[in-house]
Amino acid sequence: MTTAGTETKSLSQKAVDRFTEMMIERMEQMKSTEWKKGWIGNSIAPSAMPQNVSGRGYSGSNSFFLQLDTALRGHSMPVYLTFKQANDLGAHVKKGESAMPVLYWDIMARDKDGRKITKDIYRQMSLAERMQVQTIPFLKAYNVFNIDQTNLAEVKPDKVEALKKLFAPPKIRDTVGMFASKALDRMFEQQEWICPIQYEKQVPGAYFSPSKDIIVIPRKEQFNIGKTPEEVYKDGMEYYSTALHEMANSTGTESRLNRGSHEKFGDAKYAKEELVAELTAAMVGNSMGFDKRILDNNAAYLDGWISTLKENPKFIVSVIADVNKAANMVLEEV
């Protein structure tokens, strides 16, 4: 229902707007010359991913944006719950708190005559029967609140204390001083990625060559430039994040996810591809226990990304769809 000059937006449309606002806010912060954090940049354990208070984890873009919401709003941990879950636990959402949307895809099914098919009937259909059905995917959303936006700590103190232990910041334990990822080290050593990765030679920078279908990254030691143990530890994270960025780029070739993105440096398609690669590296990195600092060569795109998002909020839907596909491909291989 609409009135003159106004438009009633669905919850999913509002979610897209909210995600766009969050990305713009983070990019504006990243333009600061003193920015030294990653896309997420909080002090909780990055490997402990956002979850519902019931213990169920969030996936894909929801995980990324809930982690980002935790960082932007300064929440103590990325644990969320619905309004009803808060009530069921004997708690309540504090007055004036705003919710975070969680997006998911649903489908509308119609038979060959255009009649709507219920979800229950669709689920009972055989694969052959489903092939005869027209399905239309669409976005849906529901709202969640961070537990810091509720009085859960007062009514369930033991539960909240247990969660705090789960999300305690990581300790620096690596003997060399740099963060180490055994999973990615094994992938490099055994060349298990979808294309070769050259990582043992001293080179000036990282890149993916579509024509040669090869990734080149500097030696890990070249990233060791920090002045404190904490900085050196994060230098290790930057090494793996850089590799993930180029791995994300390599998923977009015609024979893989076919993003049609390997155009010349500086054009619109290239800029979008770099944002997809940045967010893929951030999303995968968070799931593996480290954050993704924005690369110098991508900092130049910040203004362009911000203006595009402001002009066309739905741009984030296209980007996140590509990020989800690329991130899934990387995580499946890892």
Disulfide bonds with the S-S distance in Angstrom:
none
